[in-house]
Amino acid sequence: MPEPSHSYDQDAEWFVVKEGENWREIRFHDYSAIYDVPGLYEQLFYETLRCDSPRFMSEFLDAELVKAGESGSGLRVFDLGAGNGIMGDELRRRGVEFVVGADILPAAEEAAARDRPGTYRAYHVLDMLNLTEDQRHMLDGYRFNALTCIAALGFGDIPPGCFRTAYNLLETDGWVALTIKEGFLAETDTSGFATMIRESLRDGTFEMLESRTYQHRLATNGDPLHYVGIIGRKRKDLP
Ligand SMILES: C[S@@+](CC[C@H](N)C(=O)[O-])C[C@H]1O[C@@H](n2cnc3c(N)ncnc32)[C@H](O)[C@@H]1O
């Protein structure tokens, strides 16, 4: 890890890894390089930086389902930005049987199959901003009634347009579980997420049931990084 006295923007964080005799520097956002090494993603984000988002959000979703008198076994989940399958695994542990993963990186699909085989009913490598007709038809066929998007919005990862396409695949009244960095919901946000969420709440496109601020993980200097976890229901398509 860099010296703790240095702090970096979240999209500039890096670490070095020893491979044989050589050290290699990898940026946190070079997910392909991290997924390619078995166990590296878990060692970096979970053991060293204490990431808690998939566990926290699957528990949070479960609690909201119970309040609504529903259960995970009735969900057909689209896990967008699924990575190597940690959220899918948490959902399966909580009784969700039907989870389909999608990620933009082939390395993520390979890592999910290698590290958590059988977690996903199917896993698709897709660019949600440029779906082919066949891909759209295939995704529609799943009749998803839940969308999870964990630790994957913003920071050069999933942009608002990509989230919108996934949201609009959901059946009406479908469940949504997402996490987003606190600042992305501020008035000053320029990513487009704050406006999209604010507008969707105002016009009834999205009903937020509950939101909680929690510690997503540590930064490389040991400072806590806080995210907002949101659980809600889709009421209409996003425009
Ligand atoms: C920090 S990882 C989170 C993985 C997983 N959700 C978890 O909680 O362990 C973010 C993931 O989002 C994916 N991603 C980034 N941009 C994307 C896009 N436009 N469409 C789909 N996935 C994307 C990345 O490839 C990466 O696997």
The ligand as an ORCA input file, in Angstrom:
! r2SCAN-3c Opt
* xyz 0 1
  C     -15.718     -2.642     -7.280
  S     -16.271     -3.836     -8.434
  C     -17.679     -4.448     -7.553
  C     -17.971     -5.885     -7.852
  C     -19.128     -6.495     -7.066
  N     -20.384     -5.770     -7.255
  C     -18.795     -6.587     -5.595
  O     -19.449     -5.891     -4.790
  O     -17.889     -7.340     -5.239
  C     -17.024     -2.881     -9.752
  C     -17.383     -3.728    -10.976
  O     -18.160     -2.928    -11.889
  C     -17.795     -3.301    -13.193
  N     -18.161     -2.269    -14.166
  C     -17.572     -1.073    -14.368
  N     -18.171     -0.397    -15.362
  C     -19.157     -1.200    -15.812
  C     -20.145     -1.065    -16.835
  N     -20.211      0.037    -17.572
  N     -21.006     -2.084    -17.021
  C     -20.933     -3.199    -16.236
  N     -20.025     -3.384    -15.268
  C     -19.155     -2.406    -15.048
  C     -16.286     -3.499    -13.092
  O     -15.769     -4.233    -14.194
  C     -16.157     -4.217    -11.754
  O     -16.179     -5.614    -11.920
*
